[in-house]
């Protein structure tokens, strides 16, 4: 009896200690997990992973659709017309005739004796080379001047890129007004006593070619400025600081650091500038219409004149194929040469 009473006393004392927090804690009563409304009961991690993979698959499918649409548009509006023009270059196609006849390489042989074509090619190549050199020099100079972070320089960057944004037709009309005999350019030069009499900048072959070159270089310089500016912003300032500590002057820093670091940008800028000018049509058409005496007629303008004035679609297609091949050869050659230059630097 006394033993039973001692056991009961010990159990009651232990219960009292647990109640006041002095004894060992009792094991918690297990509870059943209550699932949340709208959430999966089991396998939450795998479900999320499956959903993520499904989302990625949907995203890849959407990108595939966009890529397929772009490829289809590229094929319809570029690849197919090129092959149609290639086929036409072997015929005597004329829009005024119901049928065309296959004539083989006759159109390409005629190109060897076409003096107008030779004149347009000489002008186009000379314009492309001169504009590319001038526009790239202006572009790298403007980029170095505008490589600042203040708000005013950001506004100037936008203004520098503006010529590239404006339509070529608008550029042609604006500069035609400026370069006429009664235009703004003559007014400024007369008031500053640079010239004594008014000059018709578009009236003679030499001044017309010079005017076209300057206008096209002004337009292309907007693109080259942005390309070189992006390259300059990727150059680490520590390189210039280290060269200054070593005693290098401004020219040495430009020659050793800047020119080498912007070499990839030079490759892009030079190649695209050449291709742009080789196929140029709109600015020259509005500015000079190929005159005077066809001295400023580009090869693209000559192709349009053959097709829509002389109604010689077959011969125009042959000249177009030649211009395409010329542009491809020039682009590949210049790109390969400048890529090797990047490695040598």
C-alpha positions, 0 to 999 in steps of 0.5 A, a space after each residue: 500500500 505504501 509503495 502504491 502511494 509513493 508511486 502515485 506521489 511521484 507521478 503527481 509530482 512529475 506532472 506538476 513539474 511539467 506543468 510549471 516547465 521544470 520537468 522534461 517536456 512531454 512528447 508532442 501529440 502528432 497531428 495529421 497534415 491538413 492539405 492547403 486548398 488548391 495546392 497539390 497534396 504530394 510531390 510539390 517539388 516534381 510538379 513545379 519542375 514539370 511545370 517549369 519544363 512545360 513553360 520552357 517548352 512553350 517558350 521554345 515553341 514560340 521562338 521556333 515559330 518566330 524564327 520560322 516566320 522570319 526565315 519564310 519572309 527572308 526566303 520569299 522576299 530575298 532568296 526567291 527574287 534573287 533566283 528569279 533575277 538570275 533566271 531572267 539574266 539569261 533571257 531577253 525579257 521585255 515587259 512589252 513582249 509576251 514571251 522571252 527567249 533564252 539567250 545564254 551569256 549574251 547579256 554578260 558579254 554585252 556588259 564587257 562593251 557597255 561604256 555607260 555601265 563602266 562609267 557607273 561602276 567607276 563612280 560607284 567604286 570611287 564613291 564607296 571607297 572615299 565615303 568609307 574612309 571619310 565616314 570612318 574618320 569622322 565616326 571615330 573622331 566624333 565617338 572620342 569627343 562624345 565618349 562622356 557620361 553627362 546629359 549634354 553629351 547624350 543629347 549630342 550622341 542622338 544628334 550625331 546618329 540623326 543622319 542615319 535615321 532620316 529617310 534618304 529621300 528627305 536627305 536628298 531634298 534638304 541637301 539639294 536645297 542647300 547646294 543650289 546656286 541660291 542655297 544656304 551654303 553659298 550664302 554662308 560662304 559669301 558672307 564669310 568671304 570664302 568665295 567671291 561668286 555663287 557656285 552651282 555645286 550640282 551643276 558641273 560633274 566635278 562639283 556634283 561628284 564632290 557634293 554627292 560624296 560629302 552628303 553620303 559621308 555625312 549620312 554614313 557617319 551617323 552609323 560609324 559614330 555609334 559603332 565606334 562609340 560602343 567600342 570605346 565604352 567597352 575599353 577599361 579605363 585602367 588601360 589609359 591610367 596605366 599608360 599615363 603612369 608609364 609616360 605615354 602621351 595622347 597619340 601613343 595612347 590612341 595608337 597603342 590602346 584605342 586603335 587596337 581595342 576598336 579593331 573589331 568595330 572597324 571591321 564592322 563599320 568599314 564592311 557595312 559602309 562599303 556595302 551601303 554605298 555600293 547599292 546606294 540609290 535614293 539619295 543620289 536620285 533625289 540629289 542629282 538624278 545621276 547628272 550632270 551628263 550621267 557623271 553621278 549615276 550609280 550602278 543601282 541607278 543604271 539598273 533601274 534605268 535599264 529596267 524601267 526606261 529602256 524596258 530591258 529586264 533581262 540585261 538589267 537582271 544581268 547587271 544586278 547579278 554582277 553588282 550582287 557578286 561585286 558586293 559579296 566579293 568586296 565584303 568577304 575580302 575586306 572582312 577577311 583582311 580586317 579580321 587578320 589585322 585584328 589578330 596581328 594587332 
